[in-house]
């Protein structure tokens, strides 16, 4: 038999129980609901501004709250009646089967297309069934889920239900399945590859379709090789946890790049020894840093101080006039408003705490630089959420404020900028050490006077001639990048994190060398992002800074910043000594040159 839908009886409506004119009643309660919500929100804002306790209510506040709840209950009840009735009306019948208030069906004879026995049948089903395949009772789409339903025929003569048959019903396909997918498609990689190439299945959706991130990377890689006609044989694929990067670190992976990790040390910093992991492909870098660590170690170690810990985000907003823009600047920088803004900002995170707001104006545009502590996270997302909260809050007092962008480059992130060199961003660290005269001669193969002179002419005067911005050093970015890659930091933030000025001075009657590095914007974290991947997590664990500190939130990330600065100190000391002693070219020819025949390797 074939099932055909018959028109159903009208369902009960919410308005059936209302004796008053429906449009007037709804208008009153809608107006009451929104006006009271606006009133209560304004009262809450005023209490925050005046630091009044929120639990102290006036008579008007109490009346407003009860009226707001009453209007809310009415609107919820009115629009929820039909939803509730769909459950209430679904009751067990005499046969113990559930008969939903869904449309009825007629039993039609396929041969003569007429009703048989004058009976009326009902399909007992459960949502969200959409259609019945009457030909072979098979699903058309593999994304659908087959269910069995019982077909009841009602015998008018005997006034009872009769179970006629059991049929299979296909449910609505899941929303993520945009195209029919067969079992053959799922099991056959070649068919999937062809589907991606011809555009039937997007490459970025392979993980969600297949449920296997490793297999998705394999198929995507094969697609890339077929489309480009170039081999990726040298790019490793196996042995990587692609599940770990899904939705977190990298999209559409086709493999992973191998970067060797070396260790330098021990670095004796603040009385503690650290073995520093460095991921690099530059020969001589780890060896040079290791020599610097040795010179620092035998001289008694280095010491460090964290001067500041604050991540920044600076949105740009626009007004109709410059006077109006100035009003926002004065409002944000007014100390009387800071506590209120801090409450709004801090509600986005347990660790994000607003520290300062500094504004700059360009015509009628305002650039507001928010800085806050971020615990052990690097904190970009944390500070961005806090800034968004403040911008939403300001809209009530500055409704004419047009938010152009959550970032206006006054932050400044991943770009060389004087504001980071002067104000700092992330962790501001200074690290110093006194290297003994005999260590300079025996380990570094030079003398104190030569190092001091070279530092002045190269790192200070030479960088000034070049117009350097934060680049008053020999190669701080070398060490910063290597540690960043090894520990899962954002490599692009090497730009501002490598801001460094290296100072050298003869002390103790000119016998010993005082060396220091000052780095105002080291942007690191020990939680979130790439720090959670197994390899990077292992490197953080080697340094003793893995994850978040339970005892003192933020201490792990601050310690990592000091280790970065201490390693830069070692790297600066060794490279400057190599240049002063004329060893730079010789050492690089020894450690940074390959003896292999590259023509044979490439073939």
N, C-alpha and C positions, 0 to 999 in steps of 0.2 A: 504494500500500500504506500501511497505517497501522502506526505503531510502538507496541508495548505492552511495558511493563517486565516482566521475569521475575525471580524471586527470585535473588539472587546468592549465590555461595559465601561462607562466613564468612572474614573477613580475619584475618590473623595478629595475635595479641595479644602485648603485651610480656611478659605473665606466662608465655607458652609456654616461654621460655628460662630461667625461674627455678625451680630445684629446691626452694628453701626455701618455707615457707608465706608467701604474699604479704602478708597483713595484718601478720604479725610483722616481716617485713623492712622494710616501709614504716614501721611505727611506730618501729623503731629508728633508721632514717635520718632521719625527720622530727624526732624528739627530738634527735638528735645535731646536725642542721643548725641548729635554732633556738637550742639551748642554747649552742653554740659561737659563733653570731653575737652572742648577748647578751653572752657572756664577752669576745669581742674588742672589741666596741663599748665596754664598760666600761673595758677596759684602755686603749683609745685616748683615752677621756675623761680618765682619770687622768693619762696622760702629758701631755696638753695642760694640765691644771691645774698640774702640777708642773714644766712646761716641760722635760720629758724628751724626748730625741730619739726620734722615732717609729721609726727604723730599728734601734734597739738592742732585740734580742729575747732573752727568756729561753728556757730549754728548754721550759717549759710553753707559751710563746707559739708556738714552732715546731711543737710537737705539735698544738696547737689549730688552727693554720693548715692543716696537712696533713690533719687529720681533717675540718675544715670543707670543704676542697676535695674530699675523697673523697666526703663526703655530698652535696655539690652535684653532682658528676659522676654519682653514682648516680641522684639525683632527675631530673637533666636527661636522662640516658640512658633512664630508665624511662618518663618521660612523653613523651619525644621519639621513642621507637622507632616508634610508629605513624605519626608525621609523616614520619620518614625513609623508612619502608617504602613510603609512597605515591609516593616518587620512585624508589626502587630497583626496585619492582615494575613500573614503566612502562618496558618495553623494546621495541625495534623488532622486528617480526615478519618473516616471510620476504618479505612484499610491500614492506618498507621503510616500513610505516605504523606509527604509534604506537598501541598498544592499551592504554588505561589499565585499572586494576583496577576499573573501574566496572561497574555491573550490566549484564547482557546484555539484548537485546531480541529479540522474536519478530517475524517477518514475518507479518502477518495479512491475509488477503484481505477487503476491505471487503464484497464481495458476500455471501459465506457465513460470514464471521467465523471462518474456519478457517485453520490453518497451510498454507502452500503448499509442496509438494515436501518437506515435513518438514524444511525447512532452518531454521537458527538464525542470526539476523543480529545483528551488533554495530555499534553506532554509535561510530565513532571520533571523539572530541570532545576539546576542551580546556576546562578550567574557565574561567569559572563558569556554563556553560550550564544553563538551568533548564527550558525547555519548548520544544516544537516546534509551530509552527502548521501543522497538516496540511491546512488548507483552501485557503489561497492563498499560503502561504510568505511572508507579510508580517508585519512586527512589529506587535504590538498597541500598544505604548507607544513613543513617539518617544525616550524616555530610554534604551531598550534599544539594543544594538548587534548588528546582524545578522552572523552568521558562517555559513560553509558547512562541512558535515561530510560524510564519505563513509560510506555504509552498506555493510557487507560481509556477504555471505551465505556461510555455510560449507557446501560441498557434501560431505556425508558419504560419498558413493560414491567421489568422486575425491580426497577428503581435501585440499581446498585452498579458499582464500578466493576469492570472486568479487565484484568491485565491481558492486553493483546500481544505485545511484543516488547523486545528490548532493542533499542537502536543506539548507535554511536553518534555523538555530537562533537563537532570541532569547535573549540573555544576561539575567542578573538586572539589573533597573533600578538605577541608582545610588541611594545612600541619600538624597541630597538631593532627589530627585524624589518628593515625597509624593503627588502626584496625576498621573494620565495627562495628558501634554502633547502635543498634536499639532503638526505643522508649521504648520498654519493658525494655531494659537495664537501660535506664536513670531513669525510674520510679520505678524500683524494687530494693530495697537495697540488698535483698538476692542474686540476680543475680550478682550484682556488687561485693559483698563480695566473691562469688565463683570465679569470674573472676580475682580478685586480688590474691586469694589463688593459683589458677592454673597458674598464671603468664601472663594471657592474658592482663591485665591492670596493669601497674606499680603503686605501692602504692603512690609514690611521685607525680604522675600526677592526682590524684583524684580531686584536686582543679580546675585544668584547664578543666577537662572533665565535672565536675558537675556544676561549677560556683557557688558553695556554700561551703564556707570553714568550716562552722559548721557541715554540713552533711558529708563532707569529713573526718573530725576528728572522727565523730561517726562511719563511716564505717571502717576506719583504725583501730580504737580501737577494733571493733568486730573481724576484721581479726586477730589482735594480740592475742586476747583471744582464738580464735579457734585454731590458729597455736601452741601457747604455752601451751594451756590447763589450763591456770591460769587466775583467775578473777582479774579484775581491778575495782571492785566495790567501793573500797575506794578512788579512784582517781576521783576528780570532773571533770565533762565534761560540764554541762550546766552552763550558766551564764558568759561565757567568750567571748570576741570579737575576734574571730579567724581571721577575716579580717584584724585586726590591726597588726598582726604579719606576714602576708603573704609577703614573699620576704624581710623581714626586721629583724626579731628577732629569729624565730625558724621554722625549717622545719619539716614536717611530724608529726604534733601534734596529741596526743591522749588524751589530758586533760591538767590540770594545777595543780600545787602544791600549797597548801594553806600555807602561812607563816604568822604567826601573826605579826602585826605591833604595837609596843608600842611607847610611847612618853616619852622623858626625858626633863626636863627643868622646868622653863625657864632657858636657858643658856644666861647669860649676857656677851656678847662679843662685845668689841669696843663700848660700850654704847647702844647696841641694844639687845633686848630680842628675843631669838629664841626657839621655841619648836621643838625638834629634833626627827624625826621619825626613829625608829629602827626596822628592820625586823629580827627576830631571834627566834630560838626555844630553846635557852639556858636560863633557869630560872636564876633569880638574876641579869642578865646582865643589863636590863633596870633599875631595882631598884637601882643597884650600881651606874650606870651613873647618875641617877637622884639625888642621894645623893651628888655626886661630884658637880653637877650643883648647888645644894643648897648651898654648902660650898663656891663655887666661888661667887655666887650671894650675899650672906650676907657679903662677904669680899670686895665687891666693883666691882666685875667683872674681866674679863680677857681681855687682849689685844693681837692683832696678827699683823704680818707683812708678806706679800708675798714677798719672797726674789727673786724669779725667776719664769717665766712662759714660758716654752718651751717644746714642744713635740719633740721626736727624732725618727729617722729611720736611720739604718746603713746598706747599701748594701755591698756585698762582690764582688769584681772584681778580675780577675786574668790576669797576663801578662806572657810572656815567660821568663822574667828575673826579678830578684829583682831590678836591676838598673832602669828598665822601670817602675816598680811599685813605686819606690821612686820618679820618675819624676811626676807621678800623684799626689802623696802626696804633693810635693812642690807646684804644680800648684794649688791644691785645697785650700791649707793653705796660699797662697800668698795673702796679703791684696789687691794688685792691681787687682786681678781677682775676688774679692768678689762681686763687684757691678754688673758685667756681669752675674755671676752665680745667683745672687739674682733676677735679672730681669727674667731669664729663670725659676727659681724656683717659683717665685710669680705669674706667669701667670696662674697657675692652680686653684687659689682661690682668693676670695676677702679678706679673712682674714688671710690666711697663709703667713707669712713673715719670710724669712730666717734670722736667727740670727747668726749662727755659723757653721763652718765645722771643725771637728777634725778627723784626720786620724791615724790609727794604721796599722802597717805592720807586717805580718807573712810570711817571705820568699818572694815569688813573689805575694802574695795575699794582697790586700788593703781593709781595712775596714774603710769606710768613714761615720762618725756619723754626720748627718745633724740635726740641731735643729731649730725649728721655732715656732712662736706664732700661735695659732689656733682659736682665738676668743672664743666663748662660747662652742665650740665643744671639745670633748676630743681630736680629731684631728688625729687619726692614719691614716685614709684614706686620709686626707688632706695632711699630710706630705709625704705619700707614693707617691701620684700623683706628688708632687713637685720634689721628688727625681728622679722619672722616667723621668721627663722633663730634668733634669740635665744630667742624664746618656745618654739620646738620643743626647743631645747637645755635650757631650764630645766625642762621637764616631767619629766626624770629625777630632779632634786633636789627638785622641788616637784610631785609627781604629783597633789596635791590642788588645784592651781591651775586655776581655771576661767577661760579666756580669753573675756571677754564681747565684746570688739571690738578690732580692730586700731587703731582710733582712738577715744579717749575724750574728745576735745575739749580735752585739756590741751596740744594741739600748739601753738597753735590755728590751724586753717586756715579762711580765708574768713569769719572772725568777729572783731569787735573784742574784744580780750582784753588784760588788763593784763600777762599773762605775755610776750606779744610786745613790748609797750611797754618792759618792764623787761629781759627776757632777750635779746630780739632773735630774729629768725627770717629765714632767707635771708641777705641782705647787710645789714650795719649800716654806714651811711655818714654822714660829716659833711662838709659842703661850705661853704666860706666865701669872702668877697671883701670888699675895701675899695673903696668907691665914692667917687671924688673929689667934693669940694664943688661944683665947677663942673659936673660931670656930673649931679649931683642936680638942680641948678637948670636946666640947659639941656636935658637929655634927659628927665629925669623930671618936670620942671616943679613941683618942690616944694623943701623944705629939710630938712636933717638933723634938726633939732629936732622938726619935725612928724612925721617918720617914726618916730623913737624913741618919742615919746609915743603915737602911734596904735598901734604894735606892742604897747606895754605894756598899754594899755587894751583893745584888741581881741583880739589873739592870746593874751595871757597872762591878764589879769584876766577878760576877757569869756568866754573858754573855760572858765576855772575856775568862774565863776558858772553856766555851762551844764552843768557836770559832765562836760566833755569827756574822752574817753579817747584820748589820742594825737592830739587834734585841735587842737593849739596853733599853728594856722597859718591863712593866709587862704584858700587854695584848692589845696593840694598835690594833692588827688585829681584835679583837673582835668587837670593836666599828666601825672600818673601814668597815668590812664586813657587819654589820647590816645596816649601813647607805647606803652603796653601793646597797644592795639588795632592800632597800626601795625606793631609788631614781632612779633606772634603770641604774646604772653604770655596768661596766663589772666586775663581781665578781672575775674573774681570775686575774685582775690587783690589787687585794688585796695584792699580793705577794710583789711588790715593793712599793705600796702605804702605806704599814704598816711599812716601814722602819722608825724607830723613836728612838731617844735617850731622855730619861727622866732624867732631872736634878732636884735635890732638895738641898736647901741650907738654913741655918738659917740666918735670917736677923733681923735688928732692935734689936741689942744686944741679939740675940738668941731667941727672943720671938716669932717672926713670921716666916712663912715658905714661901720661894720663890720656886715656882715650874714652870718648863717650859718643853715643848716638841718641838723638832725640827724634822720636817718631810720633807725630801728633794725631795720626788717623789710621791706626791698625784696626781693621774691621774683621773680627773673627767671632766664631761661636763654637760651642761644643755639642749643641743639639740642633736638630732640624737639617733639612737639605741633604747635602752629600755626606755629612758627618755620620749618618745612620747606615751607610753602606758598609759591608763587612770589612773590606780592605782599609778604608779610611778610618773606620771605627777601631781597627787594630792599631793603627798608628797613633790615634789619640790615647788608646789604652797604654801604649808604650811610654807616653809622656805623663801618664797618670791624670789625664784631664777628660776622660771619656764621659759623656753624658752630662747631666745637670748635677750640680752640687746640692745635696740635701741639707747640709749643715749651714752653708752660706751661699744662697743663690747668687750667681754671677762670678763666684771666685774661680771656677774652672776656666771660664773664658778669659778672665783677667790674667790668670796664670799663663794661659796659652799665648796671650799677647806679649807678656814679658819674655817668654821663651823665644818668640819670634825676634824680639829686639836683641836679646842676648846672642842669638845666632847671627844676626846682622852684624853685631859688634865683632864677633869672631871672623866673619867673612871680610869685613872692612879691614881689620888688622892684618889678615894674611895677604889679601890682594895688594894693599898699599905697600906692604913689605916686599912683595915680589916685584912690584914696579920699581921701588927704590933700589933694590938689589940687582935690577936688570934681568930678572928671572922669568918675567911674564911669558915672553915668546918661547923660551926654552921649555917651560913647564907645559904650555899648551901643545907644543909640538910632540911632547912625550905622552900626554894623557888625553888629548883631544883630537888625535889624528888616527885614522884607521889604516892598518897595514894590509887590509884585504883588497883584492882586485875587484872593484865595484862593477866593472863591466861584466864579470862572470856572475856576480851576485844578482845583478839586475836581469840577466838572461835566464 
